[in-house]
Amino acid sequence: MSKIVILGAGISGHVAATHLRRKLSKKHEVVVVSPNSNYQWIPSNIWVGIGRMKSEKILFPLAPLYKKKGIEFKQAKAISFFPEGDKTEQKPYVLSEYVTGENKGKQEKVTYDYLINATGPKLNFEATEGLIPGKNKAYSVCTYTHADHAWQGLSALIEQMKAGKKAKILIGTGHAKSTCQGAAFEYILNVEQELRKHKVRDMAEVTWISNEYQLGDFGMDGMLLSYGSLSMKSHEMIEMIFEDRDIKWILGAGVNKIEDGVAHYENLEGEYKTEDYDFAMLIPSFSGHGFKAYDKNENDITEKLFRGFMVVDADYTPKPYEKWSVKDWPETYQNPSYKNIFAPGIAFAPPHAISKPRKSKNGTDISPAPPRTGMPSGITAKLVADNIIDSIKSGKESLNHKGSLGNMGAACIASAGFGMTTGSGVSITTYPIVPDYEKYPKTQGRQLGKTFGEIGLAGHWLKLALHYAFIYKAKMKPFWWLIPE
């Protein structure tokens, strides 16, 4: 009998848990440890943040589902890792602490045979002074509670605009090294459309602020897209969209301080500037959770497991950016020191930046961190689960399932508006996520045809369809496994 412990119940953790439970007999234990009581479909937070979808439509409680399906659930947070056990516990374990109920504050050693670290990122708001969701007129859509608060702030501002107040709206990244530009891009399109629906668009100045060197970088160094019968650079496409919607933009901006209605930032020229606003939604930087790891004698071995995020089968050898290769990216998400530990999704440490690192004239790093969200999170979680399943069934290590971000595609569908007839969508599909300049030297490291952009109602329909499909899949309803990651 094997015991598989999954830390986190987001996209990666939940995908891994559901596939493990479906494919392994009940004699094997599947245990999920997560501080969150609910599963949330994060891509739909955008609609919650404009008041077009209630947060209860994008989430459901985990405990009843897991109990029904035979998955043990502990509402607790991981504290530290003991991959060799300790002097009293011979099996490897994770020390966790319950966060609710009668056991709140109680610590427990959760032993395992296989461990999947799917804790995702820490939303590192404190890295930017004053960037606190719901404070200083600044908001977030990173969680459903944040998105609820964002709509409250935006709704109040819309009412003020209806009463004659001119307003400035600022949306983008809230740190010099933030990622998830795609989420902010989708939100700014939705907010702009919402202003039109409320007939107050002429009362608002809408501005995009980002650490990107060019529009459409998205932490992936931009891309060359097929656009109909033409080819177009992603920055040209996003410029066209912003110009059509009268959205201004500030690029190469490292936001470093938020005051009430004022964003302070440094640009690549080394200038320190400010931007006033009445409403802001700024994505924070992501970081690891600060986990510690210890050997059986309780010596600190954190560097074997973590470099911020978890160390996996990537090439972390220090090199100049120009020397990095697509081959440096991981394929199995297995920790090299402890072969029964894996980290899919956002939990693994990327070997290098995808976008070219840039510094301001003052030496400040201002460039996006690599994205690993959405489709890659689900795909990497499933392949990790399949390797564990094969290893258990065969009785020996099996790593036949592989998937590098260098040979994996991703689709980003940024809706604009809501409804079957009034919405729109910007669809961008990228293959591969990490550009392969050896394989595709003439098309910026990506395959045209599989890397394309579209604008129109069809993309919005697809976004709506995916919302309902993935909620259905996450609830493990009949034949849920037929829906791809």
ZAMARGU-4260 file (C-alpha; in steps of 0.2 Angstrom, whole numbers, plus 5000, padded with zeros to 4 digits):
<rodrens>
0) 5000/5000/5000 | 5006/5017/4996 | 5002/5034/5003 | 5002/5049/4992 | 5001/5066/5000
5) 4997/5082/4990 | 5001/5099/4997 | 4989/5112/4990 | 4972/5110/4981 | 4973/5123/4967
10) 4973/5118/4949 | 4989/5107/4951 | 4985/5099/4967 | 4967/5095/4963 | 4971/5088/4946
15) 4984/5077/4954 | 4973/5071/4968 | 4958/5067/4956 | 4969/5057/4943 | 4978/5047/4957
20) 4961/5043/4965 | 4953/5037/4949 | 4967/5026/4944 | 4973/5019/4960 | 4964/5006/4970
25) 4957/5011/4987 | 4970/5001/4996 | 4982/5016/4992 | 4979/5032/5001 | 4977/5049/4993
30) 4979/5063/5005 | 4977/5082/5002 | 4983/5095/5014 | 4978/5113/5010 | 4974/5128/5020
35) 4959/5132/5009 | 4942/5124/5012 | 4936/5128/4994 | 4942/5124/4976 | 4941/5139/4965
40) 4942/5141/4946 | 4955/5155/4946 | 4953/5161/4928 | 4935/5166/4931 | 4940/5178/4945
45) 4941/5191/4932 | 4922/5190/4930 | 4919/5191/4949 | 4930/5207/4949 | 4918/5216/4937
50) 4902/5210/4946 | 4897/5199/4931 | 4899/5182/4941 | 4896/5179/4959 | 4911/5171/4968
55) 4900/5156/4973 | 4899/5151/4955 | 4918/5148/4953 | 4921/5138/4969 | 4914/5123/4979
60) 4919/5115/4996 | 4932/5102/4995 | 4929/5091/5010 | 4912/5084/5004 | 4918/5080/4987
65) 4934/5072/4994 | 4925/5062/5007 | 4913/5055/4993 | 4927/5051/4982 | 4939/5043/4995
70) 4952/5056/4996 | 4957/5061/5014 | 4957/5080/5017 | 4966/5090/5030 | 4963/5108/5031
75) 4980/5113/5036 | 4996/5122/5030 | 5013/5114/5027 | 5027/5121/5038 | 5042/5111/5035
80) 5049/5095/5026 | 5057/5080/5033 | 5061/5069/5018 | 5071/5057/5028 | 5060/5057/5044
85) 5068/5061/5060 | 5074/5052/5076 | 5057/5047/5081 | 5048/5045/5064 | 5057/5034/5052
90) 5046/5038/5037 | 5047/5054/5027 | 5034/5067/5032 | 5028/5085/5031 | 5025/5095/5047
95) 5008/5103/5045 | 4997/5114/5056 | 4978/5114/5056 | 4971/5131/5052 | 4952/5129/5057
100) 4941/5119/5068 | 4944/5110/5085 | 4962/5106/5079 | 4966/5124/5074 | 4985/5127/5079
105) 4988/5108/5081 | 5004/5102/5072 | 5004/5085/5064 | 5017/5074/5055 | 5009/5069/5039
110) 5019/5054/5033 | 5020/5049/5014 | 5028/5037/5002 | 5026/5050/4988 | 5024/5069/4990
115) 5017/5081/4977 | 5021/5099/4982 | 5007/5109/4973 | 5007/5124/4985 | 5009/5136/4971
120) 5015/5154/4975 | 5015/5165/4990 | 5006/5181/4984 | 5020/5192/4990 | 5010/5208/4992
125) 5022/5214/5006 | 5036/5215/4993 | 5028/5231/4987 | 5026/5244/5001 | 5008/5248/5003
130) 5001/5235/4991 | 4987/5228/5002 | 4971/5221/4993 | 4957/5233/4997 | 4968/5247/5004
135) 4975/5263/4997 | 4962/5261/4983 | 4972/5246/4976 | 4964/5229/4973 | 4968/5211/4967
140) 4959/5197/4958 | 4971/5184/4963 | 4958/5175/4974 | 4939/5175/4974 | 4939/5186/4990
145) 4951/5198/4982 | 4940/5199/4967 | 4924/5202/4977 | 4933/5217/4985 | 4939/5223/4968
150) 4921/5224/4962 | 4915/5233/4977 | 4928/5246/4974 | 4925/5247/4955 | 4906/5248/4957
155) 4908/5262/4970 | 4919/5272/4958 | 4907/5269/4943 | 4893/5276/4954 | 4904/5292/4957
160) 4907/5293/4938 | 4888/5292/4935 | 4887/5307/4947 | 4900/5317/4937 | 4917/5312/4944
165) 4931/5310/4932 | 4942/5295/4937 | 4959/5287/4933 | 4960/5268/4933 | 4977/5259/4934
170) 4979/5241/4930 | 4994/5230/4928 | 5009/5224/4938 | 5013/5229/4956 | 5031/5224/4957
175) 5047/5225/4946 | 5047/5206/4945 | 5028/5202/4944 | 5022/5188/4933 | 5004/5184/4927
180) 5003/5199/4915 | 4989/5189/4906 | 4977/5190/4921 | 4979/5209/4922 | 4978/5211/4903
185) 4961/5202/4904 | 4955/5212/4918 | 4959/5229/4910 | 4949/5224/4895 | 4934/5218/4906
190) 4935/5234/4916 | 4935/5245/4900 | 4920/5236/4893 | 4911/5237/4910 | 4913/5256/4909
195) 4905/5256/4892 | 4891/5246/4898 | 4888/5258/4912 | 4890/5273/4899 | 4904/5281/4909
200) 4918/5277/4898 | 4921/5295/4893 | 4923/5299/4912 | 4938/5288/4914 | 4956/5288/4909
205) 4962/5269/4909 | 4980/5265/4910 | 4991/5249/4909 | 5007/5249/4919 | 5018/5234/4918
210) 5036/5228/4920 | 5036/5222/4902 | 5049/5229/4890 | 5035/5228/4876 | 5017/5226/4876
215) 5012/5207/4874 | 5028/5201/4882 | 5018/5191/4896 | 5034/5185/4903 | 5037/5174/4888
220) 5048/5186/4878 | 5033/5190/4867 | 5029/5180/4851 | 5027/5180/4833 | 5009/5176/4829
225) 4999/5170/4815 | 4984/5182/4813 | 4973/5177/4800 | 4983/5175/4784 | 4996/5187/4791
230) 5009/5186/4804 | 5010/5199/4818 | 5021/5202/4833 | 5012/5201/4850 | 5016/5218/4854
235) 5008/5225/4838 | 4992/5215/4842 | 4991/5222/4860 | 4995/5240/4854 | 4981/5238/4841
240) 4969/5232/4855 | 4974/5246/4867 | 4973/5260/4854 | 4956/5254/4848 | 4950/5255/4866
245) 4959/5271/4871 | 4970/5262/4884 | 4986/5271/4888 | 5001/5261/4894 | 5017/5263/4904
250) 5031/5250/4901 | 5047/5245/4910 | 5039/5250/4926 | 5044/5243/4943 | 5031/5248/4955
255) 5039/5250/4972 | 5027/5259/4983 | 5008/5262/4985 | 5000/5276/4994 | 4982/5281/4994
260) 4979/5284/4976 | 4997/5285/4971 | 5008/5272/4963 | 5027/5275/4964 | 5038/5267/4951
265) 5055/5267/4944 | 5057/5265/4925 | 5071/5257/4915 | 5079/5274/4912 | 5082/5275/4931
270) 5068/5289/4933 | 5057/5288/4949 | 5039/5293/4944 | 5022/5292/4951 | 5005/5289/4943
275) 4989/5295/4952 | 4973/5284/4952 | 4956/5282/4959 | 4956/5263/4957 | 4970/5251/4954
280) 4972/5232/4951 | 4990/5227/4952 | 4997/5209/4952 | 5009/5206/4966 | 5026/5197/4964
285) 5025/5178/4967 | 5037/5170/4979 | 5040/5153/4987 | 5032/5150/5004 | 5048/5150/5014
290) 5048/5132/5018 | 5062/5124/5028 | 5068/5106/5026 | 5078/5095/5038 | 5087/5078/5037
295) 5084/5064/5050 | 5096/5072/5062 | 5087/5089/5060 | 5101/5098/5051 | 5095/5111/5039
300) 5095/5104/5021 | 5083/5117/5013 | 5095/5121/4998 | 5092/5102/4993 | 5073/5106/4991
305) 5071/5124/4988 | 5078/5139/4979 | 5063/5150/4983 | 5052/5137/4974 | 5056/5119/4974
310) 5071/5112/4965 | 5066/5099/4951 | 5075/5091/4936 | 5080/5107/4928 | 5098/5113/4924
315) 5101/5127/4937 | 5119/5130/4932 | 5122/5148/4932 | 5124/5155/4914 | 5122/5171/4905
320) 5105/5173/4898 | 5110/5171/4880 | 5118/5154/4885 | 5101/5147/4892 | 5093/5133/4882
325) 5075/5126/4881 | 5083/5110/4886 | 5087/5117/4903 | 5068/5116/4908 | 5062/5101/4918
330) 5052/5087/4911 | 5047/5076/4926 | 5046/5089/4940 | 5055/5077/4952 | 5067/5083/4965
335) 5084/5076/4961 | 5089/5073/4979 | 5073/5064/4985 | 5065/5054/4971 | 5048/5053/4979
340) 5045/5071/4979 | 5038/5081/4964 | 5033/5099/4961 | 5021/5103/4946 | 5013/5119/4942
345) 5019/5135/4949 | 5028/5126/4964 | 5044/5122/4954 | 5059/5134/4953 | 5061/5139/4935
350) 5079/5138/4929 | 5080/5155/4921 | 5069/5169/4915 | 5060/5167/4898 | 5060/5186/4894
355) 5076/5194/4893 | 5081/5201/4910 | 5083/5220/4911 | 5089/5232/4924 | 5086/5250/4926
360) 5100/5263/4925 | 5101/5262/4944 | 5103/5243/4943 | 5086/5238/4948 | 5079/5222/4940
365) 5063/5226/4930 | 5057/5212/4920 | 5043/5198/4921 | 5046/5182/4930 | 5041/5166/4920
370) 5023/5161/4920 | 5018/5143/4924 | 4999/5145/4927 | 4983/5138/4919 | 4986/5124/4906
375) 5004/5120/4911 | 4999/5118/4929 | 4986/5105/4925 | 4996/5096/4912 | 5012/5095/4923
380) 5001/5089/4938 | 4993/5075/4927 | 5010/5069/4921 | 5017/5068/4939 | 5002/5059/4945
385) 5004/5046/4930 | 5022/5043/4934 | 5018/5040/4952 | 5003/5028/4947 | 5015/5019/4935
390) 5029/5017/4948 | 5016/5010/4961 | 5009/4998/4949 | 5026/4992/4943 | 5035/4992/4959
395) 5049/5002/4952 | 5052/5020/4947 | 5044/5025/4931 | 5046/5042/4923 | 5039/5038/4906
400) 5027/5053/4906 | 5037/5069/4902 | 5032/5087/4898 | 5043/5102/4897 | 5037/5120/4895
405) 5049/5119/4880 | 5038/5107/4871 | 5021/5111/4878 | 5008/5124/4872 | 4997/5136/4881
410) 4981/5145/4877 | 4976/5162/4885 | 4959/5168/4882 | 4956/5185/4888 | 4937/5189/4888
415) 4931/5207/4887 | 4913/5209/4893 | 4901/5195/4898 | 4886/5187/4889 | 4882/5176/4875
420) 4880/5190/4862 | 4889/5205/4870 | 4905/5198/4875 | 4921/5198/4865 | 4938/5189/4867
425) 4956/5190/4863 | 4963/5172/4860 | 4982/5169/4860 | 4989/5152/4859 | 5008/5149/4861
430) 5018/5134/4856 | 5030/5131/4864 | 5029/5141/4880 | 5048/5142/4882 | 5054/5147/4865
435) 5065/5135/4855 | 5077/5145/4845 | 5085/5130/4838 | 5070/5122/4831 | 5061/5138/4826
440) 5075/5150/4822 | 5065/5161/4810 | 5049/5163/4820 | 5056/5169/4837 | 5057/5151/4844
445) 5039/5146/4841 | 5029/5137/4828 | 5018/5148/4817 | 5000/5140/4815 | 5001/5134/4833
450) 5006/5151/4839 | 4991/5162/4834 | 4980/5177/4839 | 4962/5180/4836 | 4949/5193/4841
455) 4931/5191/4842 | 4915/5184/4850 | 4920/5166/4847 | 4935/5167/4859 | 4923/5174/4872
460) 4911/5159/4870 | 4926/5147/4872 | 4930/5156/4888 | 4913/5153/4895 | 4912/5135/4889
465) 4929/5132/4898 | 4922/5139/4914 | 4908/5127/4914 | 4918/5112/4908 | 4932/5114/4920
470) 4920/5117/4935 | 4912/5100/4929 | 4928/5092/4928 | 4934/5098/4945 | 4918/5091/4953
475) 4923/5074/4946 | 4906/5072/4938 | 4903/5057/4926 | 4917/5055/4913 | 4926/5071/4920
480) 4942/5063/4914 | 4938/5065/4896 | 4940/5084/4897 | 4958/5088/4894 | 4969/5098/4905
</rodrens>
